[in-house]
Amino acid sequence: MADTTTWTDDNLMSLQSHVLAGERAHPGATGDFSWILSAISLATKTIGNKVRRARIEDVLGELSAENTHGERQQKLDVIANDIIKSCLGSRANIGVLVSEEDEEPTVLRTRDEGGRYAVFFDPLDGSSNIDVSVGVGTIFGIVRLPADGKGGVDAILSPDAKIVAAGYVLYGSSTVFVLTTGNGVDMFELDHSIGSFVLVKHGLRIPETKKIYSINEAYTNSFGNGVSSYLQWAHNNGYSSRYIGSMVADVHRTLLKGGIFIYPSTSEQPSGKLRLLYEAMPMAMLVEQAGGRAITDTGRRILDIPPTKLHERTSVVLGSSAEVDHFERHQS
Ligand code: FDP
């Protein structure tokens, strides 16, 4: 398939002007997205700054507290969570915030009080990599809440709640913001000299195929037969392996270079490890919007899974469409 990606190296367009331009193209748009995205942009620039100063400020290391999943929190997990909540909390159109780090959602306002959206986020994904300066990131999904409901927690899990935008910010060798509002995928890079995310790729498309798989192969003995059979086939067919262990970084490479990212269910984690609402769904939306596929290891489209609880886990298989097809062929 032809690469329709447009490299934007002549016109300078900030994230904010790009979102405003998108809204102007839709008569009747309320400006909701620019309002929410400007808060996410501010929050992620602030988190990025903390990540970059990790050894200069006292932000590294574990806390004694555990998060809602029983995992030991890193100091930066908590700092990033607070930053996002303080940036998003004042946005009048947000009803609910759901964070990986908080057991309960933060209900800001009801639907009647103007809370039209919920924002789901993993403030600092891959945080076990922070101490060794490996890329980490923030993942988010924006969900429009049903118009007739009261808002709050029930609204988030309602079948009428619809994910309308998703993205991530990777704090890697550069800081990139990858975004979809349901109309393709755009990529912005933080220009530190002007403090803005600047558009660098418009209409990003994932390569249709690439012989790279990304999975934690140390868990081989606890994979199901389908995953093992796929890996055996990949070994016999000249595949390379790449696994960073930060979902944002692994998915970012997959989006740009192609291949497949797999976090399957294992005997220890029968439902998978990654979280549906604020990891799997946003990444699935991005990958699909870029022309790829995102399914569970039993072949269910991730965006078709109705969430039943806030911190639900799922298996994740996503990437180039031909590569996900190969994986699917081995599951029976
Ligand atoms: P982490 O535990 O470091 O926060 O969702 C969490 C996550 O990282 C993902 O970013 C990453 O893809 C995965 O877990 C890594 O898990 P394994 O160490 O089990 O491979």
Boltz pocket constraint, residues with backbone or C-beta under 6 A from the ligand:
constraints:
  - pocket:
      binder: B
      contacts: [[A, 124], [A, 125], [A, 126], [A, 127], [A, 128], [A, 129], [A, 216], [A, 245], [A, 246], [A, 247], [A, 248], [A, 250], [A, 273], [A, 274], [A, 275], [A, 279]]
      max_distance: 6.0
